[in-house]
């Protein structure tokens, strides 16, 4: 199984000289001209409160290009070889910077179109400001992919039923919530999940939530596959 093994900080510190295609994939964007696109390994931009990131961080990666009509409507064309190990996590990020107890709500809605082949998951990646803890919420998965750590059982929280895994990648603790059935659209009430980790399980304290990321953790997409975020909203109060 592919497993998440590096923290975001470690990923950003690693910059392997990957042969990233400079032009492939841009034709995969929707017919309406995208306002931004990039095939750069670390290509990034900010649009209407969200930061978009191509984020090709794994070894043995192929080509990948990201496009965006807005921070909430964007997609990726990726052609990564059919080998093990995560190649990339193209994503959109919303910064929260509020402690769990100071939040009265933290919700997100998603609507995606994803391929039926390849190996990947569609997931939220939520971090505290110190990057000590990583909370992953997988809303769908395809192929030979799996979370880090050991199963902690099943729980219904935030409007979904998840199998929970707890582990560490050596740099930070990782709590993975894997939806028990695949979904391509829905709303997640994130705050009860954070409170469950904090209050029910005691796995961390009153952390300040920094980034809420949403994207595609891609292990393989041989031949070129499209991943499209039709709509994404992250809101907090």
C-alpha positions as a printed Julia matrix, in Angstrom:
237×3 Matrix{Float64}:
   0.0    0.0     0.0
   1.07   3.55   -0.62
   1.32   5.47    2.61
   1.95   9.07    3.52
   5.5    9.17    4.86
   6.58  12.81    4.76
   5.26  15.91    6.47
   4.5   19.03    4.48
   7.64  20.7     5.82
   9.78  17.76    4.77
   8.2   17.8     1.34
   8.96  21.47    0.89
  12.56  20.87    1.94
  12.94  18.18   -0.72
  13.25  19.52   -4.24
  14.4   16.65   -6.45
  15.33  17.5   -10.0
  12.27  16.04  -11.63
  11.7   16.11  -15.35
   8.4   17.96  -15.34
   6.75  18.47  -18.73
   6.44  22.13  -19.53
   3.53  21.95  -21.9
   1.74  18.6   -21.66
  -1.67  18.61  -20.12
  -2.69  22.21  -20.6
  -5.1   21.12  -23.32
  -6.87  19.08  -20.64
  -8.24  22.22  -19.03
 -11.92  23.03  -19.66
 -12.87  24.76  -22.88
 -13.24  28.07  -21.07
  -9.74  29.52  -20.76
  -8.26  28.99  -17.3
  -7.12  32.15  -15.54
  -3.97  30.35  -14.35
  -2.06  27.21  -15.18
   1.34  25.78  -14.39
   3.39  22.66  -15.11
   6.14  23.7   -12.68
   6.97  21.27   -9.9
   6.13  23.81   -7.18
   3.81  26.03   -9.26
   1.58  28.14   -7.0
  -0.81  31.08   -7.06
  -3.5   32.68   -4.9
  -7.06  33.19   -6.13
  -9.99  34.6    -4.14
  -8.7   33.51   -0.73
  -7.29  30.1    -1.72
  -3.71  29.14   -2.51
  -3.28  26.62   -5.34
  -0.22  24.4    -5.45
   0.95  21.89   -8.09
   3.11  20.19   -5.42
   4.96  17.35   -7.2
   6.96  16.18   -4.2
   7.5   12.41   -4.51
  10.35  10.55   -6.17
   9.88   8.95   -9.59
   7.19  11.41  -10.64
   6.18  12.06  -14.23
   4.45  15.11  -15.69
   1.7   17.12  -14.04
  -0.04  20.39  -14.87
  -2.54  22.37  -12.81
  -5.13  24.87  -14.06
  -7.64  27.09  -12.29
 -10.64  29.2   -13.17
 -10.79  30.28   -9.53
  -9.62  29.09   -6.13
 -12.71  26.91   -5.92
 -12.81  25.57   -9.5
  -9.58  23.98  -10.67
  -8.08  20.74  -11.86
  -4.99  18.7   -12.65
  -3.74  16.57  -15.52
  -1.18  14.04  -14.28
   0.84  11.31  -15.94
   2.74   9.49  -13.18
   4.16   5.99  -13.69
   2.53   2.87  -12.3
   5.0    2.53   -9.42
   4.61   2.67   -5.67
   4.96   5.79   -3.56
   3.04   9.06   -3.58
   4.13  11.34   -6.4
   2.18  14.51   -5.73
  -0.54  16.29   -3.79
  -1.94  19.1    -5.98
  -4.25  21.09   -3.72
  -6.08  24.26   -2.81
  -5.42  25.69    0.65
  -7.45  27.95    2.92
  -5.71  29.41    5.98
  -7.73  29.35    9.22
  -5.32  30.29   12.06
  -7.79  29.74   14.91
  -7.56  27.46   17.93
 -10.04  24.61   18.16
 -11.82  26.1    21.17
 -12.13  29.5    19.49
 -13.83  28.01   16.42
 -17.62  27.94   16.42
 -17.74  26.28   12.99
 -15.41  24.83   10.37
 -17.07  23.27    7.34
 -16.26  22.44    3.76
 -18.21  21.36    0.69
 -16.65  19.57   -2.28
 -17.69  18.4    -5.73
 -15.14  16.56   -7.84
 -14.82  14.53  -11.02
 -12.15  11.86  -10.67
 -10.88   8.99  -12.87
 -11.91   5.36  -12.43
  -8.34   4.14  -12.93
  -4.96   4.96  -11.44
  -4.04   4.97   -7.75
  -4.93   8.03   -5.68
  -7.1    9.48   -2.95
  -9.15  12.66   -2.83
  -8.52  14.15    0.57
  -8.45  17.03    2.97
  -5.09  17.61    4.63
  -5.47  19.68    7.79
  -2.49  20.99    9.77
  -1.87  22.78   13.03
   0.27  25.91   12.76
   3.39  24.12   14.09
   2.94  21.16   11.71
   3.05  18.7    14.62
  -0.25  17.08   13.64
  -1.75  16.13   10.3
  -5.43  15.24    9.96
  -6.37  13.61    6.66
  -9.98  13.11    5.55
 -10.2   10.79    2.53
 -13.52  11.22    0.74
 -12.67   8.74   -2.02
  -9.86   6.44   -3.06
  -8.99   4.25   -6.06
  -6.29   1.66   -6.59
  -3.55   0.41   -4.28
  -3.46   3.22   -1.74
  -3.8    3.14    2.02
  -3.29   5.33    5.1
  -0.37   5.43    7.5
  -0.66   3.76   10.89
  -3.04   1.28   12.49
  -6.82   1.14   12.52
  -8.58   2.68   15.52
 -12.05   1.52   14.49
 -14.97   3.24   12.83
 -16.7    6.45   13.85
 -19.5    8.64   12.45
 -18.56  12.32   12.63
 -19.12  15.47   10.6
 -21.84  13.9     8.48
 -19.82  10.87    7.33
 -18.71   7.46    8.59
 -14.94   6.91    8.67
 -12.41   4.25    9.5
  -9.76   5.98   11.61
  -6.01   5.31   11.44
  -3.35   6.67   13.8
   0.34   6.75   12.97
   3.5    8.81   12.64
   5.81   9.54    9.73
   8.72  10.39   12.03
   8.18  14.13   11.74
   4.55  14.5    12.87
   1.55  12.53   14.06
  -0.93  11.54   11.35
  -4.64  10.88   11.94
  -6.37   9.56    8.82
 -10.15   9.34    8.44
 -11.08   7.11    5.48
 -14.67   7.41    4.33
 -16.25   3.95    4.38
 -17.7    4.5     0.89
 -16.46   6.69   -1.94
 -18.05  10.09   -2.49
 -17.53  12.72   -5.17
 -19.62  15.44   -3.53
 -20.76  16.39   -0.07
 -20.25  18.59    2.97
 -17.91  17.82    5.85
 -18.4   19.37    9.27
 -14.73  19.41   10.25
 -14.96  20.88   13.76
 -16.58  17.81   15.43
 -13.74  15.69   14.01
 -11.13  17.98   15.57
 -13.01  18.01   18.88
 -13.26  14.2    18.84
  -9.48  13.92   18.43
  -8.9   16.52   21.16
 -11.61  15.74   23.73
 -12.69  12.13   23.19
  -9.32  10.6    22.28
  -6.91  13.11   23.83
  -4.46  12.76   20.93
  -3.7   16.48   20.97
  -4.63  19.59   22.95
  -6.13  22.91   21.94
  -4.16  23.21   18.72
  -4.33  26.23   16.45
  -5.54  25.05   13.05
  -3.48  26.57   10.28
  -4.07  25.12    6.81
  -7.1   23.31    5.45
  -5.96  21.79    2.17
  -8.02  19.81   -0.33
  -6.6   17.9    -3.25
  -5.5   14.66   -4.83
  -2.76  12.47   -3.39
  -1.6   10.71   -6.54
   0.46   7.52   -6.59
   0.0    6.58  -10.24
  -1.87   7.95  -13.25
  -0.12   6.28  -16.16
  -1.09   7.57  -19.61
  -2.45  10.84  -18.21
  -5.55  11.28  -16.06
  -7.72  14.29  -15.23
  -8.76  15.3   -11.71
 -11.26  18.13  -11.52
 -12.5   20.15   -8.55
 -15.84  21.44   -9.8
 -16.45  23.34   -6.59
 -14.79  23.66   -3.19
 -15.63  25.9    -0.28
 -13.98  26.09    3.13
 -15.59  28.36    5.72
 -15.01  29.03    9.4
 -16.22  31.28   12.16
